[in-house]
Amino acid sequence: MKLDHVVIRPFEWDDLPVMVEVANRSIECNQEDQYVTLESLQENFNRPYFYPLVNCFVALVDDQIVGYSTAELDPRNGQG
């Protein structure tokens, strides 16, 4: 079994459309019913106290986005 090399890099705004696809594949696999749209992800990434260029990373295998992660700290209450 060949294990592919995973690369983690910071988010770029051009990643959003592929991130929507990745999120929706995950939602489908988990048999959930709340799909993500480009507009909903853009809205989420443009909310106050969230800085996607600092707080979001994407995972790539063979130069294809296969996952992403976000982290944030709300300065109003010091909680993530």
For each residue, the residues with C-beta under 8 A, 3 or more apart:
1:
2:
3:
4: 61 62
5: 61
6: 59 60 61 66
7: 59 60 61
8: 57 58 59 60
9: 57 58 60
10: 53 54 56 57 58
11: 15 52 53 56 57 58 68
12: 15 53 58
13: 16 52
14: 17
15: 11 12 18 19 58 65 68
16: 13 19 20 38 41 42 45
17: 14 20 21 38
18: 15 21 22 64 65
19: 15 16 22 23 41 58 65 68
20: 16 17 23 24 36 37 38 41
21: 17 18 24 25
22: 18 19 25 26 65 66 67 68
23: 19 20 26 27 36 41
24: 20 21 27 28 35 36
25: 21 22 28 29
26: 22 23 29 30
27: 23 24 30 32 33 34 35 36
28: 24 25 31 32
29: 25 26
30: 26 27
31: 28
32: 27 28
33: 27
34: 27
35: 24 27
36: 20 23 24 27 40 41
37: 20 40 41
38: 16 17 20 41 42
39: 42 43
40: 36 37 43 44
41: 16 19 20 23 36 37 38 44 45
42: 16 38 39 45 46
43: 39 40 46 47
44: 40 41 47 50
45: 16 41 42 50 52 56
46: 42 43 50
47: 43 44 50
48:
49: 72 73 74 75 76
50: 44 45 46 47 55 70 72
51: 54 55 72
52: 11 13 45 55 56 70
53: 10 11 12 56
54: 10 51
55: 50 51 52 70 71 72
56: 10 11 45 52 53 68 69 70 71
57: 8 9 10 11 68 69 70
58: 8 9 10 11 12 15 19 65 67 68
59: 6 7 8 65 66 67 68 69
60: 6 7 8 9 63 64 65 66
61: 4 5 6 7 64 66
62: 4
63: 60
64: 18 60 61
65: 15 18 19 22 58 59 60 68
66: 6 22 59 60 61
67: 22 58 59
68: 11 15 19 22 56 57 58 59 65
69: 56 57 59
70: 50 52 55 56 57
71: 55 56 80
72: 49 50 51 55 80
73: 49 78 79 80
74: 49 77 78 79 80
75: 49 78
76: 49
77: 74
78: 73 74 75
79: 73 74
80: 71 72 73 74
